[in-house]
Amino acid sequence: MIQAFKIITGKYDLLVAPKTTINNVSRTRGNLHKLVKESTRIHIRTYSFTSRIVNIWNSLPYYVVDVHSADLF
């Protein structure tokens, strides 16, 4: 989860980090940095890092996601 936090907050170089898409539609529940779950056609991609982390990241409360450093996360 710390790696996902660093990718989403821009701590990693964008050329190296896997592509993640933040959902810009405002929601009333959960955090403001929800990720979009991409549909996969290839079975092996279902178990990739970006596909596995989306449900866990979206279930985190806002006070966990809105911290300023990885140490606080």
C-alpha positions in Angstrom: 0.0 0.0 0.0 2.9 2.3 0.6 4.1 1.8 -3.0 0.6 2.6 -4.2 0.6 5.8 -2.1 3.9 6.9 -3.6 2.7 6.2 -7.1 -0.6 8.1 -6.7 1.0 11.1 -4.9 3.7 11.4 -7.6 6.8 10.4 -5.6 7.9 8.0 -8.3 9.0 9.0 -11.8 6.0 8.7 -14.2 8.0 6.8 -16.8 8.7 4.0 -14.3 5.5 3.9 -12.3 2.6 1.8 -13.5 -0.3 3.7 -15.0 -3.1 4.5 -12.5 -6.2 6.6 -13.3 -7.9 8.6 -10.5 -11.7 8.8 -10.7 -12.6 12.5 -10.9 -16.3 12.0 -10.2 -17.1 13.4 -6.8 -18.4 10.8 -4.3 -20.0 11.3 -0.9 -18.3 8.4 0.7 -14.7 7.2 1.0 -11.6 9.1 0.0 -11.2 11.7 -2.8 -8.5 9.8 -4.6 -10.4 6.8 -5.7 -8.9 4.7 -8.6 -10.6 3.5 -11.7 -10.7 -0.3 -12.1 -9.7 -1.1 -15.6 -11.4 -4.0 -17.3 -8.9 -6.7 -18.4 -9.2 -9.0 -21.4 -6.1 -11.0 -20.6 -6.3 -13.3 -17.6 -2.7 -12.7 -16.5 -3.4 -8.9 -16.2 -6.1 -9.6 -13.7 -3.4 -10.4 -11.1 -1.2 -7.4 -11.9 -0.3 -4.8 -9.2 -2.6 -2.1 -10.6 -5.6 -4.5 -10.8 -5.1 -5.9 -7.3 -4.6 -2.6 -5.5 -7.7 -0.8 -6.7 -10.3 -2.4 -4.4 -8.0 -2.1 -1.3 -7.1 1.6 -2.1 -10.7 2.6 -2.7 -11.8 1.1 0.6 -9.4 3.2 2.7 -10.9 6.1 4.6 -10.1 9.7 3.7 -7.9 10.4 6.8 -5.5 7.6 5.8 -5.2 8.7 2.1 -4.9 12.5 2.7 -1.7 12.4 4.6 1.4 14.3 3.3 4.2 11.7 3.7 4.7 8.0 3.3 5.8 7.8 7.0 2.4 9.0 8.2 0.6 6.7 5.8 
